[in-house]
Amino acid sequence: MATIWDVAQRAGVSPATVSYVLNNSGPVRPKTRERVLRAIAELGYHPHAGARQLKRRRTDTVGLILPTGERRLSDPFFLELIHALGDACAMHQLDLLIATCRDPAADLRLIDRLSKERRVDGFILIDLQRHDPRVPHLQAAGIPFVAFGRIEENGGFPWVDVDGAAGMQEAVAYLVGKGHRRIAYLSPPLSFTFAHHRFQGYRQGLLEAGLSFDDQLVQIIPLTIEGGYQATQVLLEVGIPFTALIAATDLMALGAMRALHEAGRTPGQDVAVIGFDDIPIAAQAHPPLTTLRQPMDQIGEALVRTWLAAVSGESLPSMMISPTLICRESA
C-alpha cells in the first residue's frame, strides 16, 4: 500500500507538499499540484482516514438517535428517512451512526456519552417535541446539531421541516372542493411538534372554508395503524356523521380505511380519506391512498448539508419544505 512518502518521492516533492495538495491547506504551484495528483493516481494512494480525522479532531460521523416507543421503528416513514439520510451521508463521505433509546430521559445521557467518547461530530434530531429538552441541552453543551422539525420556543438553532400546516390546509380545501363539509381528523399526540402544526393546519383549513370546528370529529391517537383503526371504529360506533377523513400520517389513514371496509363503507366512494407522508405502501393500498408527499431525498440532503455547516461552525438558514398533494382513488 502506497504511503504519503511514496507519493512525495514519485512527484519529487516533500511530504508536506503532498499534504497541502490533499487538504488544500497551503500554497502549491499549479504544475506541482498536477504532478502530485498524477503521482497519487499512479500509485493508487488513499489517505488514512483515521489519521486525517485525528488531525482535524473530527470523526466524520453523524449521530442519529431513534425512538423505540410506540413501535416507531416499524413505521415505514422512519425507514424512508434513514434511507434518505444514508444516501446523503454517502454523497458527502460521512458515516451515519444510529443509536436507539426508549426512555426520553436517557436520550440526554446517550447524547453526552456519544459526544464525550468522540463517536460522532454532532447530531440530527428527529421526532421533535414542542418543548424538547434535547435542544437546550445540546446548545448548552456546545454540541453541533440540526433538527428535523421545530419546537415551541424560537431557540435560534438550525432546522429543516416540512410545512405540515400548509399541507393540511390544502387537504381540507381539496375535500371542500369535492363537496365535503363534515371532515373527521385523526391526530397523533399534540406534544409532537409536527402533530401540532398539522392539527393547526386542519383547523385553519376549516376556517378558510367557512366551516365550524367540531371536536367530536377529532381523535387523538397513537402513531400506528391500530390507532387509526380503533379511532375510526369509535367515530362509526358513536354515529358522528362525516363524509371525509384526514389522518396526520399514512399509517393512521391505512388503519382508518380498514375500519371503513369492515363497516361496509368504501373509502373513496362512501368516505374520502387523505393521509400524510406518502410511504411506499400508500400507493398499494385498497384503494390507493391520497396523501401529502414528503420529498425524502430533498429532506435528507438538506439535513446533512445543514449538519455539515453546523459542525464547521458555519450557519445555513433554516429550511421549510412544502409537501405535495398526491391524488389517488381514496379521495
C-alpha positions in Angstrom: 0.0 0.0 0.0 1.4 3.4 -1.0 2.3 6.0 1.6 2.5 9.7 1.5 6.3 9.3 1.4 5.9 7.2 -1.8 3.8 9.9 -3.4 6.3 12.6 -2.4 9.2 10.6 -3.9 7.3 9.9 -7.1 6.3 13.6 -7.5 9.7 14.9 -6.4 8.3 17.0 -3.6 8.2 16.9 0.2 5.5 15.0 2.1 4.3 18.4 3.4 3.6 19.5 -0.2 1.6 16.3 -0.7 -0.4 17.1 2.5 -1.0 20.6 1.2 -2.5 19.2 -2.0 -4.6 16.6 -0.2 -6.0 19.0 2.3 -6.0 22.2 0.2 -4.2 23.7 3.2 -1.2 25.5 1.7 0.1 27.3 -1.4 1.2 24.9 -4.2 2.0 25.9 -7.7 -0.4 24.6 -10.3 2.3 22.5 -12.1 3.4 21.0 -8.8 -0.2 20.2 -7.8 -0.7 18.5 -11.1 2.4 16.4 -10.6 1.3 15.4 -7.1 -2.2 14.4 -8.3 -0.7 12.4 -11.1 1.6 10.5 -8.6 -1.4 9.9 -6.3 -3.4 8.4 -9.2 -0.5 6.3 -10.5 0.2 4.8 -7.0 -3.4 4.4 -6.1 -2.7 6.3 -2.9 -5.6 6.7 -0.4 -5.1 9.0 2.7 -5.5 7.2 6.0 -9.0 8.3 7.2 -8.3 7.8 10.9 -5.1 9.9 10.8 -6.8 12.7 8.9 -9.8 12.7 11.3 -7.4 12.7 14.3 -5.6 15.7 13.0 -8.8 17.6 12.3 -10.4 16.2 15.6 -13.3 15.1 13.5 -14.9 11.7 13.1 -17.0 12.5 10.0 -19.9 10.7 11.7 -23.4 11.9 12.1 -25.3 10.8 15.2 -29.0 9.8 14.8 -30.9 8.7 17.9 -34.1 6.8 17.0 -37.0 6.5 19.4 -38.3 3.0 20.0 -41.5 3.8 21.8 -44.9 3.3 20.2 -43.4 0.9 17.7 -41.8 3.9 15.9 -39.1 1.7 14.3 -41.8 -0.3 12.5 -43.1 2.9 10.8 -42.1 2.9 7.1 -41.7 6.6 7.3 -38.6 6.2 9.5 -37.1 3.6 7.1 -37.5 6.1 4.3 -35.9 8.8 6.4 -33.0 6.6 7.3 -32.5 5.7 3.7 -32.5 9.4 2.6 -30.0 10.3 5.3 -27.8 7.4 4.5 -27.7 8.4 0.8 -26.9 12.0 1.7 -24.2 11.0 4.1 -22.6 8.7 1.5 -22.6 11.6 -1.0 -20.7 13.7 1.5 -18.4 10.9 2.6 -19.9 10.7 6.0 -20.8 7.8 8.3 -24.2 7.6 9.9 -24.3 6.2 13.5 -27.7 5.1 14.5 -28.5 4.6 18.2 -31.8 3.7 19.8 -33.3 4.9 23.0 -36.7 4.2 24.6 -36.6 6.5 27.6 -36.6 10.2 26.7 -34.6 11.0 29.9 -31.9 8.5 28.7 -31.7 10.4 25.4 -29.6 13.1 27.1 -27.3 10.6 28.7 -26.8 8.9 25.3 -26.1 12.2 23.6 -23.5 13.0 26.3 -21.8 9.6 26.1 -21.5 9.5 22.3 -20.1 13.1 22.3 -17.6 12.5 25.1 -16.4 9.3 23.5 -16.0 11.2 20.3 -18.1 8.7 18.4 -19.9 11.5 16.5 -19.3 15.1 15.5 -22.9 16.1 16.1 -26.5 15.0 15.9 -29.6 15.1 13.7 -32.6 15.3 15.9 -35.9 13.8 14.8 -39.3 13.3 16.5 -39.2 16.8 17.9 -41.5 17.6 20.8 -43.0 21.1 21.2 -40.9 21.5 24.4 -37.9 19.3 23.6 -35.2 19.1 26.3 -32.6 17.9 23.8 -32.4 21.3 22.1 -31.3 23.4 25.1 -29.1 20.5 26.3 -27.2 20.4 23.1 -27.0 24.2 22.9 -25.6 24.4 26.5 -23.0 21.7 25.8 -22.0 23.4 22.5 -22.6 20.2 20.5 -23.4 20.8 16.9 -26.9 19.6 15.7 -29.7 20.2 13.2 -33.3 19.3 13.9 -35.8 17.7 11.6 -38.7 19.9 12.9 -39.2 22.8 15.2 -40.0 23.4 18.9 -42.4 25.9 20.5 -39.6 28.2 21.6 -37.6 30.0 18.9 -34.3 28.8 20.1 -32.1 30.0 17.3 -30.9 26.6 16.1 -30.8 25.2 12.6 -33.7 23.1 11.5 -35.3 21.6 8.4 -39.1 21.0 8.4 -42.0 20.1 6.1 -44.9 22.6 6.2 -47.5 20.4 7.7 -49.9 23.2 8.4 -49.9 24.3 4.8 -50.3 20.7 3.7 -53.4 20.1 5.9 -54.9 23.4 4.7 -54.5 22.2 1.1 -56.1 18.8 2.0 -59.1 20.4 3.6 -59.5 22.8 0.6 -59.3 19.8 -1.7 -62.1 18.0 0.1 -64.3 21.0 0.4 -63.9 21.5 -3.3 -65.3 18.0 -3.7 -68.4 19.0 -1.7 -67.4 17.6 1.8 -68.5 19.6 4.9 -68.1 17.0 7.6 -64.3 16.2 7.7 -63.0 14.0 10.6 -59.4 14.3 11.7 -57.0 11.7 13.3 -54.0 13.2 15.1 -51.0 11.8 17.0 -50.5 13.3 20.5 -50.2 17.1 20.1 -47.0 17.1 22.2 -45.2 16.2 18.9 -44.4 19.5 17.0 -45.4 18.0 13.6 -48.8 16.9 15.0 -49.4 20.3 16.5 -48.7 22.1 13.2 -50.8 19.7 11.1 -53.7 20.0 13.5 -53.5 23.8 13.3 -53.5 23.5 9.5 -56.7 21.4 9.7 -58.4 24.0 11.8 -57.2 26.8 9.7 -58.4 25.0 6.6 -61.9 24.7 8.1 -61.9 28.4 9.0 -60.9 29.4 5.5 -63.7 27.3 4.1 -66.3 28.8 6.4 -66.8 25.6 8.3 -67.0 25.3 12.1 -64.6 23.2 14.1 -66.3 20.2 15.8 -64.1 18.5 18.4 -66.4 15.4 18.1 -64.8 14.8 14.7 -61.2 14.8 16.1 -59.5 11.7 17.6 -56.1 12.0 19.3 -54.5 8.6 18.9 -51.1 6.6 18.9 -48.9 6.8 15.8 -49.9 3.4 14.5 -52.2 1.6 12.0 -54.1 0.2 15.0 -54.6 3.7 16.4 -56.2 4.8 13.2 -58.3 1.6 13.0 -59.7 2.0 16.6 -60.3 5.7 16.3 -62.4 5.3 13.1 -64.3 2.5 14.8 -65.1 4.9 17.6 -66.4 7.5 15.2 -68.5 5.0 13.4 -69.9 3.4 16.5 -70.8 6.8 18.1 -72.6 7.6 14.9 -71.0 11.0 14.3 -71.7 11.9 10.7 -68.7 12.5 8.4 -68.1 12.1 4.7 -64.3 12.6 4.7 -61.4 11.8 7.0 -57.9 13.2 7.2 -55.2 11.4 9.1 -51.9 13.1 10.1 -49.9 10.1 9.0 -50.4 7.4 6.3 -50.3 4.6 8.9 -53.3 6.0 10.7 -55.0 6.6 7.4 -54.5 2.9 6.4 -55.9 1.8 9.8 -58.9 4.1 9.1 -59.6 2.5 5.7 -59.5 -0.9 7.3 -62.2 0.1 9.8 -64.3 1.7 7.0 -64.1 -1.5 4.9 -65.2 -3.6 7.8 -68.1 -1.3 8.4 -69.2 -1.7 4.8 -68.2 1.8 3.8 -65.9 2.0 0.8 -63.0 4.5 1.1 -63.1 6.9 -1.9 -66.8 6.3 -2.5 -68.6 6.5 0.8 -65.9 8.3 2.7 -62.9 10.2 1.3 -59.6 9.5 3.0 -56.4 11.5 3.0 -53.1 10.7 4.7 -49.7 12.4 5.1 -46.2 11.1 4.2 -46.6 9.0 1.0 -44.9 5.9 2.4 -44.4 3.3 -0.3 -47.4 1.1 0.7 -49.7 4.1 0.3 -49.9 3.6 -3.5 -50.6 -0.1 -3.0 -53.5 0.3 -0.5 -57.0 -0.6 -1.5 -57.9 1.8 -2.8 -54.6 3.7 -3.4 -54.3 6.4 -0.7 -54.5 10.1 -1.5 -51.7 11.7 0.6 -49.4 14.6 1.1 -45.9 13.5 0.0 -42.8 14.5 1.9 -39.8 14.7 -0.5 -37.5 12.4 1.4 -34.4 12.8 -0.8 -34.6 16.6 -0.5 -35.1 16.4 3.3 -32.1 14.0 3.7 -29.8 16.2 1.6 -30.9 19.4 3.4 -30.4 17.9 6.9 -26.9 16.6 6.1 -25.9 19.8 4.4 -27.1 21.9 7.3 -25.4 19.5 9.7 -22.1 19.9 7.9 -22.4 23.7 8.2 -23.1 23.4 11.9 -20.2 21.1 12.6 -17.9 23.5 10.7 -19.1 26.4 12.8 -21.0 28.0 10.0 -24.7 28.5 9.6 -27.2 27.9 6.9 -30.8 29.4 7.0 -33.4 27.0 8.3 -35.5 25.5 5.6 -39.2 24.9 5.2 -40.1 22.3 2.6 -43.6 22.1 1.0 -45.4 18.8 0.8 -47.2 17.8 -2.4 -50.8 16.5 -2.5 -50.8 13.2 -4.4 -54.4 12.5 -5.5 -55.3 8.8 -5.7 -58.6 6.9 -5.5 -59.2 7.1 -1.7 -60.3 10.7 -2.2 
